[in-house]
Amino acid sequence: MTDTANPPPGFNPENAPRFGLNAQYTKDLSFEHPMAPRTFGMNAAPQISVNVGTQAERVNDTMFEVTLRILCEAKHGEETAFVVDLHYAGLFTIANIPPEHIEPLLLVEAPRLLFPFARRIVADATRDGGMPPLMLDPIDFLQQYQRSKQLEAEQKQNQNLA
């Protein structure tokens, strides 16, 4: 057990590593239901595609805005049944973290914290739009980050060969 009342000698709380979520908010939300009211009489479930992306921007020395974009499109054949486009963001404080750990924090841990709230917004938007709520499966942001780093490395290698 750690004794928090008696910090170790030389400990300065101002130099302690910090990673925290300060605020979260919907930056942009769009729901379109172009086939309404025809979708209400359809028996077949639509084909649904989900695309998720993350973006991080520095706000100041210790604060970053991380935006999670979720784009869901449902189609009946070639016709679009509905589209949900959500940009959900959070303001994160990062201080006294080694530089090599900042990008994974912003593109893995921050979206992992934001996702449950964004998932609920997508479900509510589809339900409020007259459709069954779209419950997104959990996302492995670490795997997504590793895949993007691998693609970057492959593109860099291909550019060097050209």
N, C-alpha and C positions, 0 to 999 in steps of 0.2 A: 504494500500500500504506500502511496506517495504522501509525504507530509507537506501539504500546501501552506501550512502556517509558518514553516521554517524553510524557505527556499535555499538551495545550495549556495555556498559562498560565490560571489561574483555574478550571480544571476541578476539580469536586468530585464524586467518584463517588457520594456520597450523594444528589446532585441529578439523577443520570442517570435517564432514563426506564427503567422496568422493567415487564416483562410476563412472568410465568412460571407454569408449572404446578407446583404443590407436591405434589399428591396427586390420585389418581383412584380411584373406587370405585363399586361397584354399591349404589345406595340401595334399590332394590326390583326384583325380578324375579319375574314370574309366567308360567307356561306352563300352558295348559289344552288338553286334547285330548278334548273331550266325545264325539266320534264313534268313539273307539277302542273296539273293534278294527275297526269297519266300514270305516274309511278305508283299511286295508291291502289290501282287495280291489278298490278303485276304480281304474278305468283313467283316468278324466278328471282333469285337473289342477284343483285348486281355484282359485277367483277370490280373489286376494290384494289386500287394501288395506293401505297403510302410511301412517300419520300420524306426523309428526315435529314436536316442539315444543321450544323452549328457554326456560329461565327462569334469571334471575340474581338472587342475593340478596347483599347486603353482609353480611360476617361481622364485619369491623372496618374500621379506617381504610384499610388497604391490601389486604385479602383479600376475595375474592368467591367464592361457591359458584355454579357454573353447572351446571344439570341439563339433560340431554338426555333427552327422553322419546320413546321409539319404541314405537308400538302397531301391531302387525301382526295382521290378522285374515284367516283363510282360510275360505272357504265353499264348500260343495257345494250349489248351489241355495240354499235358505233355511237350511240347517243349517250350524252353525259346525263346521268341521273342527278348527281350532286357533286359539289366541290367544296371542300373546307380548306382554307389557307390561313394558318395561324403563325404569327411571329410572337413568341412569348420570350420575355427577357428577364434577366436578373442583374443586379449590381453586386459585384463581389469585391471584397477587400482581400488583397494579397500583399503581405508584407513579410520581409525577412525569410523569403523562400528562395532557395537556389534557382538561378535562371533556367536550368535544364528541367526543372519540375513545374514551371509556370504553365507552359503550353498544355501538358497533360491535365493539370488541374482545371484549366479553362475549357478544354475540349472533351474531357471525360467526366470529371467529378461535378463540375457546374451543371452540365446538361442532365446528369443523373439526378441532381437535386431538383431541377426545374420540371423534369418530365411528368411526374405524377399530377402536377397542377395543370400542365398543358393537356395531358390525356383527358382530364375531366372536362376541360373547356371544349375539346373536340367532341366528346360524348354528349355534352349539353347542347352544343350547336346543332348536331345532327338530330337529336331528339326534338329540340325546339323548332327545327325545320320540317318536322313531320315525318322523319324517318326513324327507324330503330336506332338507339344510341350506338355509335361506332366506338367500341372498346378496343383501343390499340394494345397490341401485345407489348410486353416490356422490351426495351431496347438495350443491347449490350454496347454502350458507348465506348468501352475500351476496345472491343473488336472493331468497331467502326473507325476509331482513331488509328489503330494499327494498320487496318486496310488502307486508309488514306496515306499513311506514311510509306507503306510499301508501294503504292501507286506513284507517289512522288519520286521515290528512289528509282523505280523502273523508268519513269519519264526522263529523269535526269541522266540515267545511263543511256537511254536511246538517243538523247540529244548529243551526248558525248561521242556516240558512235557515228552520228550523221556528219 
